[in-house]
Amino acid sequence: MRSIRRESSPPLKRIRRRRGADTGIYEARTRDIVVRVSPVYQSEDSAPEEGLWMWGYTVEIENHGAETVQLVARAWTITDGLNRSAEVEGSGVVGEQPELRPREAFRYVSSCPLPTPSGTMVGHFQMMTAAGEVFEAAIPEFSLHLPGAARRVN
């Protein structure tokens, strides 16, 4: 676990500032949940000569709805540059199952090793409302490509 930050300030201004900018930020909205991901290549943790490329990514989850929701599980599909996929599932994120009240955000940082210099990640969070309704909030597909690489998604 590297960084966890809980925010309770209204996140709406941040969304407007980032729209249209080429910042490497990927965004998806499901119902009133906005999931934003920003990947970064971690050259200091990578060993290309050994077939290891490390990618870090920051995930921000914002609740724009009127009811409290809890993140209970995650599911990722990680695809490398040779189109090989791995499924990763588990409860919560970084050891937590955060509750997000209305207009609250949760941010965490994680990492992913790849056996190739490029790839993609996509997935969803399983969310539960205070009433017990369960739904999937999309995690946008995002590129894991070295700076200057021609191939990108989204």
ROKOLNU-577268 format. One record per atom (N, C-alpha, C): residue number from 0; residue in one letter; atom name; x, y, z. Coordinates in nm, 2 decimals. Each point is the difference from the previous one (the first is absolute). Example, Ala and Ser with C-alpha at 12.3 -4.5 7.8 and 13.67 -1.06 7.14 Angstrom:
2
(0; "a"; "N"; (1.32; -0.57; 0.78))
(0; "a"; "CA"; (-0.09; 0.12; 0.00))
(0; "a"; "C"; (0.09; 0.12; 0.00))
(1; "s"; "N"; (-0.04; 0.11; -0.07))
(1; "s"; "CA"; (0.09; 0.11; 0.00))
(1; "s"; "C"; (-0.08; 0.11; 0.08))
//
This chain:
154
(0; "m"; "N"; (0.08; -0.12; 0.00))
(0; "m"; "CA"; (-0.08; 0.12; 0.00))
(0; "m"; "C"; (0.09; 0.12; 0.00))
(1; "r"; "N"; (-0.02; 0.09; -0.10))
(1; "r"; "CA"; (0.09; 0.11; -0.01))
(1; "r"; "C"; (-0.07; 0.13; 0.04))
(2; "s"; "N"; (-0.12; 0.02; -0.04))
(2; "s"; "CA"; (-0.06; 0.13; 0.03))
(2; "s"; "C"; (-0.16; -0.02; 0.00))
(3; "i"; "N"; (-0.06; 0.05; 0.10))
(3; "i"; "CA"; (-0.14; 0.00; 0.01))
(3; "i"; "C"; (-0.04; 0.14; 0.04))
(4; "r"; "N"; (-0.10; 0.06; -0.07))
(4; "r"; "CA"; (-0.04; 0.13; 0.04))
(4; "r"; "C"; (-0.15; 0.00; -0.01))
(5; "r"; "N"; (-0.07; 0.04; 0.10))
(5; "r"; "CA"; (-0.14; 0.02; 0.00))
(5; "r"; "C"; (-0.03; 0.15; -0.01))
(6; "e"; "N"; (-0.09; 0.03; -0.09))
(6; "e"; "CA"; (-0.03; 0.14; -0.01))
(6; "e"; "C"; (-0.15; 0.02; 0.02))
(7; "s"; "N"; (-0.04; 0.11; 0.06))
(7; "s"; "CA"; (-0.14; 0.02; 0.02))
(7; "s"; "C"; (-0.04; 0.14; -0.06))
(8; "s"; "N"; (0.09; 0.06; -0.07))
(8; "s"; "CA"; (-0.04; 0.13; -0.07))
(8; "s"; "C"; (-0.07; -0.04; -0.13))
(9; "p"; "N"; (-0.09; 0.09; -0.04))
(9; "p"; "CA"; (-0.07; -0.03; -0.13))
(9; "p"; "C"; (0.10; -0.01; -0.11))
(10; "p"; "N"; (-0.01; -0.12; -0.07))
(10; "p"; "CA"; (0.09; -0.03; -0.11))
(10; "p"; "C"; (-0.03; 0.06; -0.14))
(11; "l"; "N"; (-0.11; 0.07; -0.01))
(11; "l"; "CA"; (-0.05; 0.04; -0.13))
(11; "l"; "C"; (0.09; 0.10; -0.07))
(12; "k"; "N"; (0.07; 0.08; 0.06))
(12; "k"; "CA"; (0.09; 0.10; -0.07))
(12; "k"; "C"; (0.12; -0.08; -0.06))
(13; "r"; "N"; (0.05; -0.10; 0.07))
(13; "r"; "CA"; (0.11; -0.08; -0.06))
(13; "r"; "C"; (-0.04; -0.06; -0.13))
(14; "i"; "N"; (-0.12; -0.05; -0.01))
(14; "i"; "CA"; (-0.05; -0.06; -0.13))
(14; "i"; "C"; (0.01; 0.10; -0.11))
(15; "r"; "N"; (-0.05; 0.12; 0.02))
(15; "r"; "CA"; (0.00; 0.10; -0.11))
(15; "r"; "C"; (0.14; 0.03; -0.04))
(16; "r"; "N"; (0.09; 0.02; 0.09))
(16; "r"; "CA"; (0.14; 0.03; -0.03))
(16; "r"; "C"; (0.06; -0.10; -0.09))
(17; "r"; "N"; (-0.03; -0.13; 0.02))
(17; "r"; "CA"; (0.07; -0.10; -0.07))
(17; "r"; "C"; (-0.06; -0.04; -0.14))
(18; "r"; "N"; (-0.12; 0.04; -0.02))
(18; "r"; "CA"; (-0.06; -0.04; -0.13))
(18; "r"; "C"; (0.07; 0.07; -0.11))
(19; "g"; "N"; (0.02; -0.08; -0.11))
(19; "g"; "CA"; (0.06; 0.05; -0.12))
(19; "g"; "C"; (0.15; 0.02; 0.01))
(20; "a"; "N"; (0.06; -0.03; 0.11))
(20; "a"; "CA"; (0.15; 0.02; 0.01))
(20; "a"; "C"; (0.06; -0.14; -0.03))
(21; "d"; "N"; (0.12; 0.01; -0.06))
(21; "d"; "CA"; (0.07; -0.13; -0.03))
(21; "d"; "C"; (0.09; -0.03; 0.12))
(22; "t"; "N"; (-0.06; -0.04; 0.11))
(22; "t"; "CA"; (0.08; -0.02; 0.12))
(22; "t"; "C"; (0.02; -0.15; 0.04))
(23; "g"; "N"; (-0.04; -0.09; -0.09))
(23; "g"; "CA"; (0.02; -0.14; 0.03))
(23; "g"; "C"; (-0.10; -0.05; 0.11))
(24; "i"; "N"; (-0.11; 0.07; 0.01))
(24; "i"; "CA"; (-0.10; -0.04; 0.10))
(24; "i"; "C"; (-0.12; -0.06; -0.07))
(25; "y"; "N"; (-0.04; -0.12; 0.04))
(25; "y"; "CA"; (-0.11; -0.07; -0.06))
(25; "y"; "C"; (-0.12; 0.00; 0.10))
(26; "e"; "N"; (-0.12; 0.02; -0.06))
(26; "e"; "CA"; (-0.12; 0.02; 0.09))
(26; "e"; "C"; (-0.11; -0.08; -0.05))
(27; "a"; "N"; (-0.08; -0.06; 0.10))
(27; "a"; "CA"; (-0.12; -0.07; -0.03))
(27; "a"; "C"; (-0.11; 0.04; 0.10))
(28; "r"; "N"; (-0.12; 0.00; -0.04))
(28; "r"; "CA"; (-0.11; 0.04; 0.09))
(28; "r"; "C"; (-0.11; -0.11; 0.00))
(29; "t"; "N"; (-0.03; -0.05; 0.11))
(29; "t"; "CA"; (-0.11; -0.10; 0.01))
(29; "t"; "C"; (-0.10; 0.05; 0.11))
(30; "r"; "N"; (-0.12; 0.03; -0.04))
(30; "r"; "CA"; (-0.10; 0.06; 0.09))
(30; "r"; "C"; (0.07; 0.13; 0.05))
(31; "d"; "N"; (0.01; 0.01; 0.13))
(31; "d"; "CA"; (0.06; 0.13; 0.05))
(31; "d"; "C"; (0.14; -0.02; 0.05))
(32; "i"; "N"; (0.07; -0.11; -0.04))
(32; "i"; "CA"; (0.13; -0.03; 0.04))
(32; "i"; "C"; (0.10; 0.03; -0.12))
(33; "v"; "N"; (0.10; 0.09; 0.03))
(33; "v"; "CA"; (0.10; 0.03; -0.10))
(33; "v"; "C"; (0.13; -0.07; 0.04))
(34; "v"; "N"; (0.06; -0.07; -0.09))
(34; "v"; "CA"; (0.13; -0.07; 0.03))
(34; "v"; "C"; (0.10; 0.06; -0.10))
(35; "r"; "N"; (0.11; 0.05; 0.05))
(35; "r"; "CA"; (0.10; 0.06; -0.08))
(35; "r"; "C"; (0.13; -0.07; 0.03))
(36; "v"; "N"; (0.08; -0.03; -0.10))
(36; "v"; "CA"; (0.13; -0.07; 0.01))
(36; "v"; "C"; (0.11; 0.08; -0.07))
(37; "s"; "N"; (0.11; 0.01; 0.06))
(37; "s"; "CA"; (0.12; 0.06; -0.06))
(37; "s"; "C"; (0.12; -0.09; 0.02))
(38; "p"; "N"; (0.04; -0.07; -0.11))
(38; "p"; "CA"; (0.12; -0.09; 0.01))
(38; "p"; "C"; (0.13; 0.08; -0.02))
(39; "v"; "N"; (0.11; -0.06; 0.05))
(39; "v"; "CA"; (0.13; 0.05; -0.02))
(39; "v"; "C"; (0.10; -0.11; 0.00))
(40; "y"; "N"; (0.09; 0.00; -0.10))
(40; "y"; "CA"; (0.11; -0.10; -0.01))
(40; "y"; "C"; (0.10; 0.02; 0.12))
(41; "q"; "N"; (0.03; -0.10; 0.07))
(41; "q"; "CA"; (0.10; 0.00; 0.11))
(41; "q"; "C"; (0.13; -0.05; -0.04))
(42; "s"; "N"; (0.08; 0.08; -0.07))
(42; "s"; "CA"; (0.13; -0.05; -0.05))
(42; "s"; "C"; (0.09; -0.05; 0.11))
(43; "e"; "N"; (0.00; 0.07; 0.12))
(43; "e"; "CA"; (0.09; -0.04; 0.10))
(43; "e"; "C"; (-0.03; -0.14; 0.06))
(44; "d"; "N"; (-0.12; -0.05; -0.02))
(44; "d"; "CA"; (-0.04; -0.13; 0.05))
(44; "d"; "C"; (0.00; -0.11; -0.11))
(45; "s"; "N"; (0.03; 0.05; -0.12))
(45; "s"; "CA"; (-0.01; -0.09; -0.12))
(45; "s"; "C"; (0.14; -0.06; -0.03))
(46; "a"; "N"; (0.00; -0.12; -0.06))
(46; "a"; "CA"; (0.12; -0.07; -0.04))
(46; "a"; "C"; (-0.02; -0.06; -0.14))
(47; "p"; "N"; (-0.01; 0.09; -0.11))
(47; "p"; "CA"; (-0.03; -0.05; -0.13))
(47; "p"; "C"; (0.09; -0.12; -0.05))
(48; "e"; "N"; (0.13; 0.00; 0.04))
(48; "e"; "CA"; (0.09; -0.11; -0.03))
(48; "e"; "C"; (-0.05; -0.13; 0.06))
(49; "e"; "N"; (-0.08; 0.01; 0.10))
(49; "e"; "CA"; (-0.05; -0.12; 0.06))
(49; "e"; "C"; (-0.15; -0.03; -0.03))
(50; "g"; "N"; (-0.05; 0.08; -0.10))
(50; "g"; "CA"; (-0.14; -0.01; -0.04))
(50; "g"; "C"; (-0.10; 0.05; 0.11))
(51; "l"; "N"; (0.03; 0.11; 0.06))
(51; "l"; "CA"; (-0.09; 0.06; 0.11))
(51; "l"; "C"; (-0.01; 0.15; -0.03))
(52; "w"; "N"; (-0.13; 0.04; -0.02))
(52; "w"; "CA"; (-0.03; 0.14; -0.02))
(52; "w"; "C"; (-0.11; 0.03; 0.11))
(53; "m"; "N"; (0.03; 0.09; 0.09))
(53; "m"; "CA"; (-0.09; 0.04; 0.11))
(53; "m"; "C"; (-0.08; 0.12; -0.03))
(54; "w"; "N"; (-0.12; -0.01; 0.03))
(54; "w"; "CA"; (-0.10; 0.12; -0.02))
(54; "w"; "C"; (-0.07; 0.03; 0.13))
(55; "g"; "N"; (0.00; 0.13; 0.03))
(55; "g"; "CA"; (-0.07; 0.04; 0.11))
(55; "g"; "C"; (-0.13; 0.07; -0.05))
(56; "y"; "N"; (-0.10; 0.00; 0.08))
(56; "y"; "CA"; (-0.12; 0.07; -0.04))
(56; "y"; "C"; (-0.08; 0.06; 0.12))
(57; "t"; "N"; (-0.05; 0.11; -0.01))
(57; "t"; "CA"; (-0.08; 0.07; 0.10))
(57; "t"; "C"; (-0.15; -0.01; -0.04))
(58; "v"; "N"; (-0.08; -0.05; 0.09))
(58; "v"; "CA"; (-0.14; -0.01; -0.02))
(58; "v"; "C"; (-0.08; 0.09; 0.09))
(59; "e"; "N"; (-0.09; 0.08; -0.06))
(59; "e"; "CA"; (-0.08; 0.09; 0.08))
(59; "e"; "C"; (-0.15; -0.04; -0.02))
(60; "i"; "N"; (-0.07; -0.03; 0.10))
(60; "i"; "CA"; (-0.14; -0.03; -0.01))
(60; "i"; "C"; (-0.08; 0.11; 0.07))
(61; "e"; "N"; (-0.09; 0.05; -0.08))
(61; "e"; "CA"; (-0.09; 0.11; 0.06))
(61; "e"; "C"; (-0.14; -0.03; 0.00))
(62; "n"; "N"; (-0.07; 0.03; 0.11))
(62; "n"; "CA"; (-0.14; -0.02; 0.01))
(62; "n"; "C"; (-0.08; 0.13; -0.02))
(63; "h"; "N"; (-0.06; 0.01; -0.12))
(63; "h"; "CA"; (-0.08; 0.12; -0.04))
(63; "h"; "C"; (-0.15; -0.02; 0.04))
(64; "g"; "N"; (-0.03; -0.11; 0.06))
(64; "g"; "CA"; (-0.14; -0.03; 0.03))
(64; "g"; "C"; (-0.05; 0.05; 0.13))
(65; "a"; "N"; (-0.12; -0.03; 0.04))
(65; "a"; "CA"; (-0.06; 0.05; 0.12))
(65; "a"; "C"; (0.00; -0.10; 0.11))
(66; "e"; "N"; (0.05; -0.13; -0.03))
(66; "e"; "CA"; (0.01; -0.10; 0.10))
(66; "e"; "C"; (0.14; -0.05; 0.02))
(67; "t"; "N"; (0.03; -0.05; 0.12))
(67; "t"; "CA"; (0.13; -0.06; 0.03))
(67; "t"; "C"; (0.01; -0.14; -0.07))
(68; "v"; "N"; (0.12; -0.02; -0.05))
(68; "v"; "CA"; (0.03; -0.13; -0.06))
(68; "v"; "C"; (0.13; -0.05; 0.06))
(69; "q"; "N"; (0.02; -0.13; -0.01))
(69; "q"; "CA"; (0.12; -0.07; 0.05))
(69; "q"; "C"; (0.06; -0.08; -0.11))
(70; "l"; "N"; (0.13; 0.01; -0.02))
(70; "l"; "CA"; (0.08; -0.08; -0.09))
(70; "l"; "C"; (0.02; -0.13; 0.07))
(71; "v"; "N"; (-0.05; -0.11; -0.06))
(71; "v"; "CA"; (0.01; -0.13; 0.07))
(71; "v"; "C"; (0.10; -0.10; -0.07))
(72; "a"; "N"; (0.02; 0.02; -0.13))
(72; "a"; "CA"; (0.08; -0.09; -0.07))
(72; "a"; "C"; (0.05; 0.07; -0.13))
(73; "r"; "N"; (0.11; -0.07; -0.06))
(73; "r"; "CA"; (0.05; 0.05; -0.13))
(73; "r"; "C"; (0.03; -0.11; -0.09))
(74; "a"; "N"; (0.00; 0.03; -0.13))
(74; "a"; "CA"; (0.03; -0.10; -0.10))
(74; "a"; "C"; (0.08; 0.07; -0.11))
(75; "w"; "N"; (0.11; -0.05; -0.04))
(75; "w"; "CA"; (0.09; 0.06; -0.10))
(75; "w"; "C"; (0.02; -0.11; -0.11))
(76; "t"; "N"; (0.02; 0.05; -0.13))
(76; "t"; "CA"; (0.05; -0.08; -0.10))
(76; "t"; "C"; (0.13; 0.08; -0.05))
(77; "i"; "N"; (0.11; -0.07; 0.01))
(77; "i"; "CA"; (0.13; 0.06; -0.03))
(77; "i"; "C"; (0.05; -0.07; -0.13))
(78; "t"; "N"; (0.02; 0.07; -0.10))
(78; "t"; "CA"; (0.05; -0.06; -0.13))
(78; "t"; "C"; (0.13; 0.06; -0.04))
(79; "d"; "N"; (0.10; -0.09; -0.03))
(79; "d"; "CA"; (0.13; 0.04; -0.03))
(79; "d"; "C"; (0.01; 0.03; -0.15))
(80; "g"; "N"; (0.12; 0.04; -0.05))
(80; "g"; "CA"; (0.02; 0.04; -0.14))
(80; "g"; "C"; (-0.01; -0.12; -0.09))
(81; "l"; "N"; (0.00; -0.12; 0.05))
(81; "l"; "CA"; (-0.02; -0.12; -0.09))
(81; "l"; "C"; (-0.14; -0.05; 0.00))
(82; "n"; "N"; (-0.09; 0.08; 0.06))
(82; "n"; "CA"; (-0.14; -0.03; 0.01))
(82; "n"; "C"; (-0.03; -0.11; 0.09))
(83; "r"; "N"; (0.08; -0.03; 0.10))
(83; "r"; "CA"; (-0.03; -0.10; 0.10))
(83; "r"; "C"; (-0.06; 0.07; 0.12))
(84; "s"; "N"; (-0.11; -0.05; 0.05))
(84; "s"; "CA"; (-0.08; 0.06; 0.10))
(84; "s"; "C"; (0.00; -0.08; 0.13))
(85; "a"; "N"; (-0.01; 0.08; 0.11))
(85; "a"; "CA"; (-0.01; -0.06; 0.14))
(85; "a"; "C"; (-0.11; 0.07; 0.07))
(86; "e"; "N"; (-0.08; -0.08; 0.07))
(86; "e"; "CA"; (-0.11; 0.05; 0.08))
(86; "e"; "C"; (0.04; 0.01; 0.14))
(87; "v"; "N"; (-0.03; 0.12; 0.07))
(87; "v"; "CA"; (0.04; 0.02; 0.14))
(87; "v"; "C"; (-0.13; 0.04; 0.07))
(88; "e"; "N"; (-0.04; -0.07; 0.10))
(88; "e"; "CA"; (-0.12; 0.04; 0.08))
(88; "e"; "C"; (0.04; -0.01; 0.15))
(89; "g"; "N"; (-0.08; 0.08; 0.07))
(89; "g"; "CA"; (0.02; 0.00; 0.15))
(89; "g"; "C"; (-0.09; 0.09; 0.07))
(90; "s"; "N"; (0.00; -0.01; 0.13))
(90; "s"; "CA"; (-0.09; 0.09; 0.07))
(90; "s"; "C"; (0.07; 0.14; 0.03))
(91; "g"; "N"; (-0.08; 0.10; -0.01))
(91; "g"; "CA"; (0.05; 0.14; 0.02))
(91; "g"; "C"; (0.12; 0.04; -0.09))
(92; "v"; "N"; (0.07; 0.10; 0.05))
(92; "v"; "CA"; (0.12; 0.05; -0.07))
(92; "v"; "C"; (0.10; 0.03; 0.11))
(93; "v"; "N"; (0.13; -0.02; -0.02))
(93; "v"; "CA"; (0.11; 0.02; 0.09))
(93; "v"; "C"; (-0.04; -0.03; 0.15))
(94; "g"; "N"; (-0.07; -0.11; 0.02))
(94; "g"; "CA"; (-0.03; -0.04; 0.13))
(94; "g"; "C"; (-0.12; 0.07; 0.07))
(95; "e"; "N"; (-0.07; 0.07; -0.08))
(95; "e"; "CA"; (-0.12; 0.08; 0.05))
(95; "e"; "C"; (-0.12; -0.03; -0.08))
(96; "q"; "N"; (-0.12; 0.02; 0.06))
(96; "q"; "CA"; (-0.12; 0.01; -0.07))
(96; "q"; "C"; (-0.07; 0.13; 0.03))
(97; "p"; "N"; (0.05; 0.11; -0.06))
(97; "p"; "CA"; (-0.04; 0.13; 0.03))
(97; "p"; "C"; (-0.14; 0.03; -0.02))
(98; "e"; "N"; (-0.06; 0.08; 0.09))
(98; "e"; "CA"; (-0.13; 0.05; -0.01))
(98; "e"; "C"; (0.01; 0.15; -0.05))
(99; "l"; "N"; (-0.08; 0.03; -0.10))
(99; "l"; "CA"; (0.00; 0.13; -0.06))
(99; "l"; "C"; (-0.13; 0.07; 0.02))
(100; "r"; "N"; (-0.01; 0.10; 0.09))
(100; "r"; "CA"; (-0.12; 0.08; 0.02))
(100; "r"; "C"; (-0.02; 0.08; -0.13))
(101; "p"; "N"; (-0.12; 0.07; -0.01))
(101; "p"; "CA"; (-0.02; 0.09; -0.11))
(101; "p"; "C"; (0.11; 0.10; -0.01))
(102; "r"; "N"; (0.05; 0.03; -0.12))
(102; "r"; "CA"; (0.10; 0.10; -0.03))
(102; "r"; "C"; (0.13; -0.03; 0.06))
(103; "e"; "N"; (0.03; -0.13; 0.04))
(103; "e"; "CA"; (0.12; -0.04; 0.05))
(103; "e"; "C"; (0.08; -0.08; -0.10))
(104; "a"; "N"; (0.14; 0.01; 0.01))
(104; "a"; "CA"; (0.09; -0.07; -0.09))
(104; "a"; "C"; (0.09; -0.08; 0.08))
(105; "f"; "N"; (0.05; -0.11; -0.07))
(105; "f"; "CA"; (0.10; -0.09; 0.06))
(105; "f"; "C"; (0.11; -0.02; -0.10))
(106; "r"; "N"; (0.12; 0.02; 0.04))
(106; "r"; "CA"; (0.11; -0.02; -0.10))
(106; "r"; "C"; (0.10; -0.10; 0.06))
(107; "y"; "N"; (0.06; -0.08; -0.09))
(107; "y"; "CA"; (0.10; -0.09; 0.04))
(107; "y"; "C"; (0.10; -0.02; -0.12))
(108; "v"; "N"; (0.12; -0.05; 0.04))
(108; "v"; "CA"; (0.11; -0.03; -0.10))
(108; "v"; "C"; (0.03; -0.14; 0.01))
(109; "s"; "N"; (0.02; -0.07; -0.12))
(109; "s"; "CA"; (0.04; -0.13; 0.00))
(109; "s"; "C"; (0.10; -0.02; -0.12))
(110; "s"; "N"; (0.04; -0.13; -0.03))
(110; "s"; "CA"; (0.09; -0.02; -0.11))
(110; "s"; "C"; (-0.03; -0.13; -0.06))
(111; "c"; "N"; (0.06; -0.02; -0.12))
(111; "c"; "CA"; (-0.03; -0.12; -0.08))
(111; "c"; "C"; (0.13; -0.03; -0.08))
(112; "p"; "N"; (0.05; -0.13; 0.02))
(112; "p"; "CA"; (0.12; -0.04; -0.08))
(112; "p"; "C"; (-0.05; -0.05; -0.14))
(113; "l"; "N"; (0.07; 0.03; -0.10))
(113; "l"; "CA"; (-0.03; -0.06; -0.14))
(113; "l"; "C"; (0.13; -0.07; -0.05))
(114; "p"; "N"; (-0.02; -0.11; -0.07))
(114; "p"; "CA"; (0.11; -0.07; -0.06))
(114; "p"; "C"; (0.04; 0.06; -0.14))
(115; "t"; "N"; (-0.07; 0.10; -0.04))
(115; "t"; "CA"; (0.02; 0.07; -0.13))
(115; "t"; "C"; (0.00; 0.15; 0.03))
(116; "p"; "N"; (0.06; 0.08; -0.09))
(116; "p"; "CA"; (0.00; 0.14; 0.02))
(116; "p"; "C"; (-0.13; 0.07; 0.00))
(117; "s"; "N"; (-0.10; -0.06; -0.06))
(117; "s"; "CA"; (-0.13; 0.07; -0.01))
(117; "s"; "C"; (-0.12; -0.10; 0.04))
(118; "g"; "N"; (-0.11; 0.06; 0.02))
(118; "g"; "CA"; (-0.12; -0.08; 0.03))
(118; "g"; "C"; (-0.12; 0.09; 0.03))
(119; "t"; "N"; (-0.10; -0.06; 0.05))
(119; "t"; "CA"; (-0.12; 0.08; 0.04))
(119; "t"; "C"; (-0.06; -0.06; 0.13))
(120; "m"; "N"; (-0.08; 0.08; 0.07))
(120; "m"; "CA"; (-0.08; -0.05; 0.11))
(120; "m"; "C"; (-0.14; 0.05; -0.01))
(121; "v"; "N"; (-0.09; -0.08; 0.05))
(121; "v"; "CA"; (-0.14; 0.04; 0.00))
(121; "v"; "C"; (-0.07; -0.08; 0.11))
(122; "g"; "N"; (-0.11; 0.05; 0.05))
(122; "g"; "CA"; (-0.07; -0.08; 0.10))
(122; "g"; "C"; (-0.12; 0.06; 0.06))
(123; "h"; "N"; (-0.04; -0.04; 0.12))
(123; "h"; "CA"; (-0.11; 0.07; 0.07))
(123; "h"; "C"; (0.01; -0.02; 0.15))
(124; "f"; "N"; (-0.07; 0.09; 0.07))
(124; "f"; "CA"; (-0.01; -0.01; 0.14))
(124; "f"; "C"; (-0.14; -0.05; 0.03))
(125; "q"; "N"; (-0.01; -0.09; 0.10))
(125; "q"; "CA"; (-0.14; -0.04; 0.04))
(125; "q"; "C"; (-0.03; 0.10; 0.12))
(126; "m"; "N"; (-0.11; 0.07; -0.02))
(126; "m"; "CA"; (-0.04; 0.10; 0.09))
(126; "m"; "C"; (-0.13; -0.05; 0.07))
(127; "m"; "N"; (-0.03; 0.05; 0.12))
(127; "m"; "CA"; (-0.12; -0.04; 0.07))
(127; "m"; "C"; (-0.06; 0.13; 0.07))
(128; "t"; "N"; (-0.13; 0.02; -0.03))
(128; "t"; "CA"; (-0.06; 0.12; 0.06))
(128; "t"; "C"; (-0.04; -0.03; 0.15))
(129; "a"; "N"; (-0.04; 0.10; 0.07))
(129; "a"; "CA"; (-0.04; -0.02; 0.14))
(129; "a"; "C"; (-0.12; -0.09; 0.01))
(130; "a"; "N"; (-0.08; -0.01; -0.10))
(130; "a"; "CA"; (-0.12; -0.08; -0.01))
(130; "a"; "C"; (0.04; -0.15; -0.03))
(131; "g"; "N"; (0.12; -0.02; -0.04))
(131; "g"; "CA"; (0.04; -0.14; -0.03))
(131; "g"; "C"; (0.00; -0.03; -0.15))
(132; "e"; "N"; (-0.03; 0.10; -0.08))
(132; "e"; "CA"; (0.01; -0.03; -0.15))
(132; "e"; "C"; (0.14; 0.00; -0.04))
(133; "v"; "N"; (0.03; -0.10; -0.08))
(133; "v"; "CA"; (0.14; -0.02; -0.06))
(133; "v"; "C"; (0.00; 0.03; -0.14))
(134; "f"; "N"; (0.10; 0.08; -0.05))
(134; "f"; "CA"; (0.02; 0.03; -0.14))
(134; "f"; "C"; (0.15; 0.01; -0.03))
(135; "e"; "N"; (0.03; -0.01; -0.13))
(135; "e"; "CA"; (0.14; 0.01; -0.04))
(135; "e"; "C"; (0.03; 0.14; -0.06))
(136; "a"; "N"; (0.10; 0.06; 0.05))
(136; "a"; "CA"; (0.05; 0.13; -0.04))
(136; "a"; "C"; (0.12; -0.02; -0.09))
(137; "a"; "N"; (-0.01; 0.04; -0.13))
(137; "a"; "CA"; (0.11; -0.03; -0.10))
(137; "a"; "C"; (0.13; 0.07; 0.04))
(138; "i"; "N"; (0.11; -0.07; -0.02))
(138; "i"; "CA"; (0.13; 0.06; 0.00))
(138; "i"; "C"; (0.04; 0.01; -0.15))
(139; "p"; "N"; (0.03; 0.12; -0.04))
(139; "p"; "CA"; (0.03; 0.02; -0.15))
(139; "p"; "C"; (0.12; -0.08; -0.04))
(140; "e"; "N"; (-0.01; -0.04; -0.13))
(140; "e"; "CA"; (0.12; -0.07; -0.06))
(140; "e"; "C"; (0.11; 0.11; -0.01))
(141; "f"; "N"; (0.12; -0.03; 0.04))
(141; "f"; "CA"; (0.11; 0.09; -0.01))
(141; "f"; "C"; (0.13; -0.06; -0.05))
(142; "s"; "N"; (0.08; 0.08; -0.07))
(142; "s"; "CA"; (0.12; -0.05; -0.06))
(142; "s"; "C"; (0.12; 0.00; 0.10))
(143; "l"; "N"; (0.08; -0.10; -0.02))
(143; "l"; "CA"; (0.12; -0.01; 0.07))
(143; "l"; "C"; (0.11; -0.01; -0.11))
(144; "h"; "N"; (0.04; 0.11; -0.05))
(144; "h"; "CA"; (0.09; 0.01; -0.11))
(144; "h"; "C"; (0.11; 0.10; 0.03))
(145; "l"; "N"; (0.12; -0.03; -0.03))
(145; "l"; "CA"; (0.11; 0.08; 0.03))
(145; "l"; "C"; (-0.01; 0.14; -0.06))
(146; "p"; "N"; (0.05; 0.11; 0.06))
(146; "p"; "CA"; (-0.01; 0.13; -0.06))
(146; "p"; "C"; (0.05; 0.00; -0.14))
(147; "g"; "N"; (-0.07; 0.06; -0.09))
(147; "g"; "CA"; (0.04; 0.00; -0.14))
(147; "g"; "C"; (-0.05; -0.11; -0.08))
(148; "a"; "N"; (-0.06; -0.10; 0.06))
(148; "a"; "CA"; (-0.05; -0.12; -0.07))
(148; "a"; "C"; (-0.12; 0.04; -0.09))
(149; "a"; "N"; (-0.01; -0.06; -0.12))
(149; "a"; "CA"; (-0.11; 0.04; -0.09))
(149; "a"; "C"; (-0.13; -0.06; 0.04))
(150; "r"; "N"; (0.00; -0.11; 0.06))
(150; "r"; "CA"; (-0.13; -0.07; 0.02))
(150; "r"; "C"; (-0.06; 0.04; 0.14))
(151; "r"; "N"; (-0.12; 0.05; -0.01))
(151; "r"; "CA"; (-0.07; 0.03; 0.13))
(151; "r"; "C"; (-0.15; -0.03; -0.02))
(152; "v"; "N"; (-0.07; -0.02; 0.12))
(152; "v"; "CA"; (-0.14; -0.02; -0.01))
(152; "v"; "C"; (-0.07; 0.12; 0.07))
(153; "n"; "N"; (-0.13; 0.02; -0.03))
(153; "n"; "CA"; (-0.07; 0.11; 0.05))
(153; "n"; "C"; (0.05; 0.13; -0.04))
//
